Amino acid sequence: MKNKTLLKYHSWFGLIAGLFLLLMGLSGSILVFHEQLDSWFFRDQLQQKFSGTQQLDLAVENVQKVYPGWDTRLKQFDAGEVLVFDLRNQKKRRYVFVDPDTGKIQKEINANTHFTSWLLKLHYSLHAGAIGRILVLLFGIIFFLSLFSGIILYQKSILKTLSFRVRLNRNNSRNFYSSLHRYVGVWSLFLNLVLVSTGIVLAYTVAKAGLNPLPAPSGPEVEISLARSLEELKEDFPDFTPTYIRLPLNKDADITVFGKFSGDAFFYSEFYNYIKLDYRNAKISSVKKVADASFSNKLASTVMPLHYAEFGGLAMKILYCLIGLSGPFLSVSGFIIWQKRKRKGR
């Protein structure tokens, strides 16, 4: 009786999360390849070659003149490649490509209509604002409960399934779906737990931010030479590689240079290492190194890399893609199995 009740809840949890998982699984499986997709979408800009003499300060000046006060971020600033800015102002968002040789803006794109940005918004909010963000969080919790109840339900057969001692029963459709459901569920269990656990943490953060939106940015013009400051950082911190720069949001904020320190674990997020600079005099105001942070901070820094497969190369991304598709399959097949058992019992 206990197992029947648990199976009933497990099946309903799975079905309720089914449609949600279909959206999350499909969108997440595509978003794993967002870097490759963006490289293809922006190939005309990204494949250009330049002299390597970078006019970074002139580029920042030109962008801030066209978009005064915006939350300005620099995503790509490697020598010999186009400069890529990510600009945000409340609900507005732009991608701006700048010629590094001249500092002139080449192309501007509305990021809200760009495919991967649109898909990401679907993934974390269903395009439904604060309500959508809360729904994503709730359905993530439901999927976690479905996985947890499945572990309890099939705990005795998990090791047998992992060692291929449970055969695929082809006697009838119910037995076949049951054994297939078990194999897919067990073999994808660990990564699904990683995805849903990290997803719940991210969804909570996003939902909380949606309920407490930040005021409109009022970024001041940068008064220092950003290019010279980056050169000085190389000398002062030779083990630090800058990967992302965020200009000050307001007159009381700093320039934040995110990046990686040599020796960092592969699962640490680059956004938990940073060096902050005063935009008026280039003095370093603070340095944060995730390797020296508290355990809770280190744990928090693993959430994004683990959820978006930001390690392991293409093979890991393909694996994450397949695991992302397993969620909808488990939800639908689990409910079908329960319904067939229920009819047989009657």
C-alpha positions in Angstrom: 0.0 0.0 0.0 2.8 2.4 0.9 4.6 1.8 -2.5 1.3 2.2 -4.4 0.7 5.6 -2.7 4.3 6.6 -3.4 3.9 5.5 -7.0 0.7 7.6 -7.3 2.4 10.8 -6.0 5.6 10.1 -8.0 3.4 9.8 -11.2 1.4 12.9 -10.6 4.5 14.9 -9.7 6.0 13.8 -12.9 2.9 14.6 -15.0 2.5 18.0 -13.5 6.1 18.8 -14.2 5.8 17.2 -17.7 4.8 20.2 -19.8 7.1 22.4 -17.8 10.0 19.9 -18.4 9.2 19.8 -22.1 9.8 23.5 -22.3 12.7 23.6 -19.9 14.3 20.4 -21.3 14.1 21.5 -25.0 15.2 25.1 -24.2 18.0 24.0 -21.9 19.3 21.4 -24.3 19.6 24.2 -26.9 21.0 26.8 -24.5 23.9 24.4 -23.7 25.2 25.3 -27.1 24.5 29.1 -26.8 28.2 30.0 -27.4 28.3 27.9 -30.6 25.0 29.4 -31.7 26.0 33.0 -31.1 29.3 32.4 -32.9 27.2 31.3 -35.9 24.7 34.1 -35.7 27.4 36.7 -35.3 29.9 35.1 -37.6 30.2 38.1 -39.9 31.4 40.2 -37.0 33.3 37.6 -35.0 35.3 36.2 -37.9 36.8 39.6 -38.8 40.6 40.0 -38.2 42.1 43.3 -37.0 45.6 44.7 -36.5 45.8 44.0 -32.8 46.4 47.6 -32.0 43.3 48.0 -29.8 41.6 51.4 -29.2 39.8 50.2 -26.1 39.4 53.6 -24.4 38.0 55.2 -27.6 35.6 52.3 -28.0 34.3 52.7 -24.4 34.0 56.5 -24.9 32.0 56.1 -28.2 29.7 53.5 -26.7 29.0 55.6 -23.6 28.2 58.6 -25.7 25.6 56.6 -27.8 24.2 54.9 -24.7 24.7 57.3 -21.8 24.0 55.9 -18.3 23.4 52.4 -19.5 24.7 49.3 -17.6 27.7 48.7 -19.8 29.5 45.3 -20.0 32.4 44.3 -22.2 32.1 40.6 -23.1 35.0 40.3 -25.6 38.2 42.3 -25.7 40.9 40.0 -26.9 43.5 41.6 -29.1 42.9 41.3 -32.9 39.1 40.6 -32.4 36.0 42.7 -32.5 35.0 44.3 -29.2 31.6 43.0 -28.0 29.5 45.1 -25.6 26.4 43.9 -23.7 24.3 47.0 -22.8 21.3 46.9 -20.4 18.8 49.5 -19.3 15.7 48.1 -17.4 14.0 45.9 -20.0 16.1 47.2 -22.9 19.1 45.3 -24.0 21.6 45.7 -26.9 24.6 43.9 -28.3 27.1 46.3 -29.8 30.1 45.4 -32.0 33.0 47.8 -32.1 35.9 48.0 -34.5 39.0 47.7 -32.2 41.3 49.5 -34.7 39.1 52.7 -34.9 36.8 52.4 -31.8 33.8 53.0 -34.1 30.5 51.1 -33.6 30.0 48.6 -36.5 26.7 47.0 -35.6 24.0 47.2 -33.0 21.5 44.4 -32.2 18.4 44.3 -30.1 19.3 41.4 -27.7 15.7 40.9 -26.7 14.8 39.6 -30.1 18.0 37.6 -30.6 17.3 33.9 -30.6 19.5 32.7 -27.6 18.5 35.7 -25.5 14.8 35.1 -26.2 15.3 31.4 -25.4 17.1 32.1 -22.2 14.2 34.4 -21.1 11.8 31.6 -21.9 13.9 29.2 -19.8 14.0 31.3 -16.7 10.7 33.2 -16.8 8.4 31.7 -19.5 8.2 35.3 -20.8 5.7 35.9 -18.0 7.6 38.4 -15.8 7.8 37.8 -12.0 4.9 35.3 -12.1 6.8 33.2 -14.7 9.9 33.3 -12.6 8.0 32.0 -9.6 6.4 29.3 -11.7 9.8 28.1 -12.9 10.9 27.8 -9.3 7.8 25.9 -8.2 8.0 23.5 -11.1 11.6 22.9 -10.5 10.8 21.9 -6.9 8.1 19.6 -8.2 10.6 17.9 -10.6 13.0 17.5 -7.6 10.2 15.8 -5.6 9.5 13.5 -8.6 13.2 12.5 -8.7 13.4 12.1 -5.0 10.3 9.9 -4.8 11.7 7.9 -7.7 14.9 7.2 -5.8 12.9 5.9 -2.9 10.6 3.8 -5.1 13.4 2.2 -7.2 16.2 2.2 -4.6 16.5 -1.6 -4.6 16.9 -1.8 -8.4 19.2 1.2 -8.9 22.4 -0.8 -8.6 21.0 -3.7 -10.7 20.0 -1.2 -13.4 23.5 0.4 -13.4 25.1 -3.0 -13.8 22.7 -4.0 -16.6 21.2 -6.8 -14.5 17.6 -5.6 -15.3 16.6 -6.6 -18.8 14.3 -4.7 -21.1 11.0 -6.6 -20.9 9.3 -6.8 -24.3 6.4 -9.0 -23.3 3.9 -6.1 -23.5 4.0 -2.3 -23.9 3.5 -1.7 -20.1 6.5 -3.8 -19.1 8.7 -2.4 -21.9 7.9 1.2 -21.0 8.5 0.4 -17.3 11.9 -1.1 -17.9 12.9 1.6 -20.4 11.7 4.3 -17.9 13.8 2.7 -15.2 17.0 2.6 -17.4 16.6 6.2 -18.5 15.8 7.4 -15.0 18.6 5.6 -13.3 21.3 6.4 -15.8 20.3 10.1 -16.0 19.6 10.4 -12.2 22.8 12.0 -11.1 23.0 14.6 -13.7 19.3 15.3 -13.5 19.7 15.9 -9.7 22.6 18.3 -10.5 20.5 20.1 -13.1 17.4 20.4 -11.0 19.3 21.4 -7.8 21.4 24.1 -9.5 18.3 25.1 -11.5 16.3 25.6 -8.3 19.1 27.8 -6.8 19.2 29.9 -10.0 15.4 30.1 -10.2 15.2 31.3 -6.6 17.8 34.0 -7.3 16.0 35.1 -10.5 12.6 35.1 -8.8 13.9 37.1 -5.9 15.5 39.6 -8.2 12.2 39.9 -10.1 10.3 40.8 -6.9 13.0 43.4 -6.1 14.0 45.0 -9.4 17.1 47.2 -9.5 16.7 51.0 -10.2 17.5 52.2 -13.6 21.3 52.4 -14.1 23.0 55.8 -14.2 26.5 54.8 -15.2 29.1 57.7 -15.2 31.6 58.2 -18.0 34.9 56.4 -17.3 37.6 58.9 -16.5 40.6 56.5 -16.6 42.4 54.6 -19.3 40.8 51.1 -19.1 43.5 49.8 -21.5 46.3 51.0 -19.3 44.6 49.7 -16.2 44.3 46.2 -17.7 48.0 46.3 -18.5 48.8 47.2 -14.9 46.6 44.4 -13.6 48.7 41.9 -15.7 51.8 43.2 -14.0 50.3 43.2 -10.5 48.3 40.0 -10.8 50.1 37.8 -13.4 48.0 34.7 -12.4 44.8 36.6 -13.2 43.1 36.5 -16.7 40.3 39.0 -17.2 37.3 37.7 -19.1 34.5 40.1 -18.5 34.3 43.8 -17.6 31.4 45.7 -16.0 31.6 49.5 -16.0 30.1 51.3 -12.9 26.3 51.3 -12.6 26.3 54.7 -10.8 28.7 57.3 -9.6 29.3 55.4 -6.3 30.2 52.1 -8.0 33.5 50.8 -9.4 34.7 49.1 -12.6 34.5 45.4 -12.0 37.0 43.1 -13.8 35.9 39.5 -13.6 38.2 36.6 -14.6 40.0 33.5 -13.6 43.0 32.9 -11.4 45.5 30.1 -12.4 44.9 27.0 -10.3 41.1 27.6 -10.0 39.0 24.4 -10.1 37.3 23.9 -13.5 33.8 24.1 -11.8 34.4 27.6 -10.3 32.5 30.5 -12.0 34.6 33.3 -13.4 32.1 35.7 -11.9 33.2 34.9 -8.3 36.7 36.2 -9.0 37.0 40.0 -9.5 39.2 43.0 -9.1 37.4 46.4 -8.6 38.9 49.7 -9.8 37.9 53.3 -9.1 36.7 54.7 -12.5 38.2 58.1 -11.5 41.7 57.3 -10.5 42.2 53.5 -11.3 43.0 52.6 -7.7 42.1 49.0 -6.7 39.3 49.1 -4.2 38.9 45.3 -3.6 40.0 41.9 -4.8 38.1 38.7 -4.5 39.5 35.2 -5.1 37.0 32.4 -4.9 39.8 29.9 -4.0 40.3 31.9 -0.8 36.6 32.4 -0.1 34.3 30.5 2.4 33.0 27.1 1.6 29.5 28.5 1.0 30.9 31.0 -1.4 32.8 28.3 -3.3 29.7 26.1 -3.4 27.7 29.1 -4.8 30.3 29.6 -7.5 29.8 26.1 -8.9 26.0 26.6 -9.6 26.2 28.3 -13.0 29.1 26.1 -14.4 27.3 23.0 -13.4 23.9 24.0 -14.7 25.2 25.3 -18.1 28.0 22.8 -18.7 30.7 25.4 -18.8 33.4 22.8 -18.7 34.3 19.5 -20.4 34.0 20.8 -23.9 31.6 19.7 -26.6 31.3 16.1 -25.3 30.0 17.4 -21.9 27.5 19.7 -23.7 26.1 16.8 -25.8 25.7 14.7 -22.6 23.9 17.6 -20.9 21.7 18.0 -24.0 20.6 14.3 -23.8 20.0 14.5 -20.0 17.9 17.6 -20.5 15.7 15.7 -22.9 15.4 12.8 -20.5 13.2 14.8 -18.0 10.2 15.1 -20.4 10.5 11.5 -21.3 10.5 10.3 -17.7 7.5 12.5 -16.8 5.3 11.2 -19.7 6.4 7.5 -19.5 6.1 7.4 -15.7 2.5 8.6 -15.9 1.6 6.2 -18.7 3.1 3.3 -16.6 1.1 4.3 -13.6 -2.2 4.6 -15.6 -1.6 1.1 -17.1 -1.0 -0.4 -13.7 -4.1 1.3 -12.4 -6.3 0.0 -15.2 -4.9 -3.5 -14.7 -5.7 -3.3 -11.0 -9.3 -2.4 -11.8 
